[in-house]
């Protein structure tokens, strides 16, 4: 709340009097502290560093957290502030002040207002019955006396500088017809009867709608094409998938979350061949992730941070920054060929190979 713009520092290994307690700072501890950044509990994701320091022959873990340029920050759906030497929940006035500060910072594209739309384009029943319970702590929601307009503003579904207009995130998450405002906001599916793009088309569909329905419709299609071999064995049966459903779920969610929605009419393209599935999304690596560093452990950045937070609130993703890792692990555990990538500055293509 002071707004001094200085980082906060957490010292692990001192008692309340500031004396070292003889803690051994292991690599495991440093990793656990660093993982707090992207475990999905803190939204938006903080900028922070974790390092080991020596003070008077004693080890300390030092966590430096930079101030957020997009306040307010929520932890498990709650906003905390400092009141003197203790923490407390933010009041409505505190939250309003924090919201106003964000207006002075450059906003990502997914927070920009869409001036050819109105809040009437948003599904308010879905917002109240499904979305809000997923992003606001139950006890906070129970005592909440905000109007729907104030709730939309607090969850960034309408723009603070233009409160009569929805944000990009609002239309993608709650919109009745997102594709009307973003022609690229759809998924094109093709099933080809071979291993080349020139092979005959056996099925073709286009899917659009708000992100939760878009994701489910696409996954229903992929589940329908997945084959499962059943082998009768002693005492039961053994089921073997032709392709990893877990890997497909993670990569489709990643494509919807990380694609660019600005300056393009290109959809996400999912092409099902006889030996593989390709998932291609517009927009290359973003921010700290480069073509060379793409897919490496711990490398994640967010072109659409507010859309990412909304998808977590809807349960489409469970944690931030782990989708590729979960897909890779599922393929390895299931005995599938490894994931392959085709990455350039304009698009990202993930290829999931079928069981040989």
Secondary structure by P-SEA (a helix, b strand, c coil): cccccbbbbbbcccccccccccccccaaaaaaaaaccccccccccccccccccccccbbbbbbbbccccccccccccbbbbbcccbbbbbcaaaaaaaaaaaaaccccccccccccccccccaaaaaacccccccccaaaaaaccccaaaaaaaaccccccccccccaaaaaaccccccccccccbbbbbbbccccccccccccccccccaaaaaaaaaaaaaaabbbbbbbccccbbbbbcccaaaaaaaaaaaaaccccccccccbbbbbcccbbbbbbcccccccccccccccccbbbbccaaaaaaaaaaccccccccaaaaaaaaaaaaccccccccccccbbbbbbbccc
